[in-house]
């Protein structure tokens, strides 16, 4: 399942990142590495997906969020 489809309030673990080298580098710099725990703060199927990872809130565009494969906890 990708991060764009996760409802608010859910906690997930990052499994893998799909995309080019530059996109993967940007996501990893934000702390989104395989194995990291993420809490979905806001996801209303419009606009950005707002997440909390390592105590920091991040807004991701839907396209970027759809390239992050996660598993629910």
C-alpha positions in Angstrom: 0.0 0.0 0.0 1.3 3.5 -0.7 1.3 6.4 1.7 -1.2 8.4 -0.3 -3.9 5.9 0.6 -3.4 5.8 4.4 -6.2 7.4 6.5 -5.3 10.1 9.1 -4.3 8.9 12.6 -2.6 5.7 11.2 0.9 4.6 12.0 2.9 2.9 9.3 6.4 1.6 8.6 8.2 2.6 5.4 9.0 -0.5 3.3 10.5 1.0 0.1 10.8 4.1 -2.0 10.1 4.1 -5.7 11.3 6.8 -8.0 14.5 8.2 -9.5 17.7 8.7 -7.6 17.0 12.4 -6.9 13.5 11.7 -5.4 14.9 8.9 -3.2 17.6 11.2 -2.0 15.1 13.9 -1.1 12.9 11.5 0.8 15.8 10.0 2.7 17.1 13.5 3.6 13.6 14.1 5.2 14.0 10.9 7.3 11.8 8.7 5.1 14.1 5.6 4.9 13.0 2.0 4.8 12.1 0.9 8.4 11.2 4.4 9.7 7.9 4.9 11.5 5.5 7.4 10.2 2.2 8.8 11.6 -0.3 10.2 9.0 -1.6 13.5 10.5 -3.8 14.7 7.6 -4.9 13.0 4.4 -8.2 14.2 2.9 -7.7 12.9 -0.6 -7.0 16.5 -1.8 -3.9 18.5 -1.3 -0.8 17.4 0.5 -0.4 14.4 2.8 0.9 15.7 6.1 3.0 13.2 8.1 5.0 13.1 11.3 8.4 11.3 11.1 11.0 11.5 13.8 9.1 14.3 15.6 9.0 16.5 12.5 5.8 17.3 10.5 6.3 17.1 6.7 3.8 17.9 3.9 4.2 15.7 0.9 2.6 16.1 -2.5 0.2 13.3 -3.4 2.5 12.2 -6.3 5.5 11.9 -4.0 3.4 10.2 -1.3 2.2 7.6 -3.8 5.8 6.5 -4.3 6.3 5.6 -0.7 5.4 2.0 0.0 4.3 1.3 3.6 2.8 -1.4 5.9 0.4 -0.7 8.6 1.3 -1.3 12.3 
